[in-house]
């Protein structure tokens, strides 16, 4: 094109058309140098890697959510009765009912921790007993122990107690509480040779509050009220 303009300016007539202008488009493309995108493939690979990373992170988060839901789901509990009947408790949030055997076992442990105390193990026993009480009754029990001076007298006499339970039964079972009765006697003694001794025949009226089963309340009940009637001292 430049050669045509120069010829026209000199002679006033257009010069001969250069051969490259008369060439076909395919020939011109073949004659021109080829250019290639050097970084295009690398950028495409990077985009693919970022997309794969996003998918992996999304899958990991989804797996964590599913795992958390599975861990928090209550376990399937199958209770088999003495006759062989199986009851399955698998509803969300559902918990098996507290059986009479569990109540008797719970009360036996509570009586041992709370009343069968001695001067060497009373601290550990009382901690276990208080863990089996509702917060409201913990305050009442603490006040009772301080008012009666039970711990101070126990330490002064180096006392020890032997507990014998003759009856542990459920009197009434309601959706909120379980009323129980415990009968037995305590033999009081001392680690000192001249220490006091005696025997206490008692009857306990105990009310258990039903609570959700948890690590701190595996039986599903806690002591809400406790009353002792003494027939012999």
Phi, psi and omega in degrees: 000321178297321179295321178298317180294319179296317179296322181291321180293327181280315188252345184081000178235147179291139179279182180295144180288127178300150183297328183292336179282331179279350182291156179287160178303322181295320179292320177297320178295323180290327182285329181285148178292145181270142178242140181235144176280112185285317187266359183298316180295323180293320179294322178295319178296321178296317178298321179294320179295319178296321178296318178295321178296320178297318178296319180295317179296318177299318178295322179295316179297320178296321178295321178295320178297316180295319179296318179297318179295322180291322180291321182283348180289134180297146181290159175280121182249129178242114179259127181251123180281175180297334179272000178094005179282131182254129175246125182259129177245095182234008179289149181297126180079353180285146180226146179293147179292153178283122182275164178294326178296321177294321179297315180296319179295317179299314182292323178298316178293317181297316179298320180295314182290325188269331185240333179268074186247155173220171189292347182262333185241006187298325183296311180293320180296318181293323177298319178292321180295317181293331177291344180262010181248157170288158179303324180295316181285335174302318179295319179295317181295321179296320177295320179298314180298320180288321182293319181276348181063035187294315183291318180298317179294322180298316180291321181293322181271355188051048188283161175215154185227140173243122185256135175230119179260129180258338182204131174224114185216160176265124180271317182208139181237115179243169179298338183256320186223165175232121179268130186229162176225134180233130178237150178170197178212157179240131174263120183261135180214191183210151175280349175274144182295328181254021182285165180290156178214165180170188181216139180237120174263127189225166170220127183249132171256115187237135176248124179256131177267131178283130180226161176298138178294133180206179181300323180273352178219065185294335180280343182083012178218156174220150181288123180255331178208152186208126179223132182249130172249125184256128179256340179207136179226000000 
